[in-house]
Every structure is written in structure tokens, then in C-alpha cells.
Amino acid sequence: MNGLITCVIPSLNQGRFIDQAIKSIIGQNCFEKVELIVMDGGSIDETLNVLGRYERYFHTIVSEKDNGQAAAINKGVSLGSGEYVCWLNSDDLLLPGSMQCQIEYLKKHDNIKVVHGIGVNIGEHGNYLSQYPSGPVDKITMVKRCPVCQPTSMMLRETWEKVNGLDENFQMCLDYDLWWRVMKVAAIGFIPQKLACNRIHSLTKTETMRQVHYQESFKILKREINYIPLKWMLDGLFEETLGCYPRQASYWQRCITIAKFPKYFWDNCR
């Protein structure tokens, strides 16, 4: 046990945000223990120029075409040797002291192999939007929603390797899938403290690939509980049809959209 933290930043054309992500990591009070690995998917914006300014802080920089975010993170983790593993998307931020808080928690709780905390949703310019609905992880909660804000999470490498890291078949729900698999082999702890910021902006995959998000979520839910809860189905239908949640639609929009539910249900439950 070497006490090191392997932290991977996957990135593709996020030059306007990655500077802040890097600063939030090198500003951690335990940064001397961090193996900072950047996996760039061949960015053509200002990303490489930004990375050049921080080169002395990196354990490894790789810039090449990859097979997606999950593959990049898996490769990045394999290039490190840290006892602990985490990743930070290039448009997200760690809050001061978060890594030290995570390490202390894991050391204090021998039975806990993965830990996460409260996440804060911020906008394109760093403005506060909302608090992520973070909370303890259990099967009932996971069926309703994902209670883990990914940038607030960290796990032991032994657990990462036990579940074989991220499933590279997923584009959107790679973390939701990971937590389901981790739950079967390890306890996940929760720190009721703000640890990281999740940035929401128009170019995130979450905003531009909403239907893929639902398709992958449905696949995971069918695998884990053998059905898709009604709320997930309705949210997916309204996102596909109107680009919003049911509560955001007008009365007549809801009526028209609900009429399409039988076909949507059939298409996704076969």
C-alpha cells in the first residue's frame, strides 16, 4: 500500500475548462501523493497549449485518438500505480481539501472501499446552479436515480481491478453502471460534505446525447432488476419527444406525448 492517488483527466476539446480542472487538483493539500494522468483524445482546440503550461505536474500525458471516454480512463488508470483511483472530467472541479477528506475517510473505515460526497452543479461560467442529489448508495435509491456525483468519488485500486474498471461499451452511463457492479463486491461510503463541482453546459454529453443516456440506463436497469421503472420510461419519452421532463411540459404537451407511451414502452422493453 503506497498511499498514492492515481487521478485521471479524460479530455477532448475542453481547452476552455481543463485549466480550471487541473488547478483544482494541483491545489489539493495532498497533491504530492497524486499521480496526475491526462488522457487527451486528440484535441484540436487549445487543450495541448494549456497542458504544456502544467507539464511538470503530470505523471503522464497521452494525446491520441481513443475508443471513447471509458477506454481512455481505463488506460489512464493502468498507467498509474496509486493505491487509490479516481477520475475528473476536464470540465469538472474538485473543491479544496476533497482528496484528503476522501483518503482519511477510507483509512478510518476499513470496510469501505469506495467513497463519495456531495456534488454541486455549476454552469458554464462557474455559477452555482443546484446541489446534486447525492446520498447513501443502496439498491432502492439506485433504481430511482444515481445518488453518486461522479467527480466526488474515489475508490481503492483493488476494488477497481476487481470489477475490471469501466465498461467500455457505455458512452454515457459508464459511472452508473460502475456503481451497480461495485455494490456487489464492496461497500460504498458517503461523506455529507461538498467535495466537487459537476459542470453543466450546452456541449456536455449529458446535454447533447440525452437519448443515449436513457437507452443505456434502461439496459442497466433491465440487467439489474429485470424491468424499467415507470418514471424512467416517462422521463425518457418526454426527453425524446419534447426535450424536457414531464413536469416542464404544458398540459396539452403532456396529453399528446402520453399517447405515444405504448409504442415507446414496447420499443424499449423488448
C-alpha positions, -999 to 999 in steps of 0.1 A, spaced: 0 0 0 18 31 -13 -8 58 -3 -7 73 -38 -37 85 -57 -40 78 -94 -61 107 -108 -70 106 -145 -84 135 -165 -100 123 -198 -104 152 -223 -114 160 -258 -115 197 -269 -122 211 -235 -94 236 -235 -116 264 -221 -123 243 -189 -93 220 -184 -71 247 -169 -96 250 -140 -98 212 -136 -60 209 -134 -57 238 -109 -84 222 -87 -62 191 -85 -27 206 -81 -42 228 -54 -51 199 -32 -33 198 1 -22 162 -6 -11 168 -42 24 154 -35 7 120 -33 -11 124 -66 -2 107 -99 -19 131 -123 -25 114 -157 -41 132 -187 -57 112 -214 -65 135 -243 -84 121 -272 -66 141 -299 -79 176 -291 -76 202 -319 -85 233 -297 -63 250 -272 -61 219 -249 -25 210 -257 -13 245 -251 -29 245 -217 -14 211 -209 20 224 -218 18 251 -191 14 224 -164 36 196 -178 58 195 -147 28 185 -126 18 155 -147 28 119 -142 18 111 -178 2 129 -207 -12 109 -236 -27 126 -266 -41 102 -292 -73 91 -307 -91 67 -283 -120 44 -282 -141 67 -260 -141 81 -225 -143 48 -207 -114 33 -226 -93 64 -220 -100 63 -183 -92 26 -181 -59 31 -199 -51 61 -177 -56 41 -145 -35 13 -158 -6 37 -164 -6 46 -127 3 27 -96 -17 45 -69 -34 27 -41 -64 49 -47 -82 56 -80 -103 85 -93 -111 105 -124 -121 141 -130 -137 151 -163 -119 181 -178 -149 204 -173 -154 195 -136 -137 207 -105 -125 194 -71 -132 216 -41 -103 224 -17 -93 195 6 -116 170 -10 -89 143 -18 -75 145 18 -111 141 31 -117 110 9 -84 94 19 -89 100 56 -124 85 54 -112 54 36 -84 49 61 -108 53 90 -134 29 76 -116 -4 67 -149 -19 55 -155 9 29 -137 5 -4 -154 34 -23 -164 68 -11 -183 98 -25 -197 131 -12 -220 159 -21 -217 174 -55 -225 209 -67 -239 216 -102 -223 247 -117 -228 264 -151 -205 272 -180 -190 302 -162 -188 285 -128 -220 300 -115 -240 279 -89 -270 261 -104 -280 235 -78 -269 208 -54 -266 173 -69 -290 149 -51 -261 130 -35 -267 104 -8 -260 70 5 -259 42 -21 -283 13 -19 -303 -7 -44 -336 11 -38 -320 45 -44 -301 33 -75 -334 21 -90 -348 56 -87 -317 76 -96 -279 77 -94 -270 91 -60 -233 94 -68 -220 126 -83 -190 111 -101 -163 138 -95 -168 134 -57 -159 97 -58 -127 77 -51 -120 40 -47 -93 16 -38 -74 2 -68 -81 -33 -56 -118 -27 -60 -114 -10 -94 -95 -41 -106 -120 -65 -90 -148 -51 -112 -124 -46 -142 -128 -8 -143 -153 9 -166 -173 -10 -192 -161 5 -225 -194 -3 -242 -211 26 -224 -208 62 -236 -230 80 -211 -238 57 -181 -203 44 -175 -204 56 -139 -240 45 -132 -230 10 -145 -198 11 -124 -217 17 -91 -241 -11 -97 -212 -35 -103 -192 -21 -73 -222 -26 -50 -219 -63 -55 -183 -66 -43 -177 -36 -19 -193 -11 5 -197 24 -8 -194 52 19 -209 87 18 -194 119 32 -221 145 38 -197 173 27 -193 192 -6 -164 177 -25 -166 186 -61 -184 206 -88 -202 190 -118 -203 215 -147 -234 216 -168 -232 233 -202 -245 230 -237 -217 208 -250 -216 182 -223 -226 146 -234 -254 147 -209 -269 176 -227 -262 165 -263 -268 128 -260 -299 125 -238 -315 96 -256 -283 76 -254 -283 83 -217 -318 68 -214 -311 38 -236 -280 29 -216 -299 34 -183 -327 12 -195 -301 -15 -204 -285 -14 -170 -319 -14 -152 -331 -44 -172 -299 -62 -163 -301 -54 -126 -338 -56 -118 -353 -70 -149 -377 -41 -156 -377 -3 -163 -395 18 -136 -423 39 -150 -406 72 -140 -376 63 -161 -398 54 -191 -418 87 -188 -387 108 -185 -371 91 -215 -403 95 -236 -406 132 -228 -369 139 -234 -371 122 -268 -404 139 -278 -401 174 -262 -366 177 -249 -378 182 -213 -391 164 -183 -429 157 -178 -432 184 -151 -418 210 -175 -444 203 -203 -477 220 -207 -510 202 -201 -516 196 -238 -480 186 -244 -483 160 -217 -516 147 -232 -501 144 -267 -469 128 -255 -485 103 -232 -504 90 -263 -471 78 -276 -462 59 -245 -474 24 -256 -451 24 -286 -422 38 -266 -428 12 -239 -428 -16 -265 -397 -4 -283 -377 -2 -251 -389 -32 -232 -385 -58 -259 
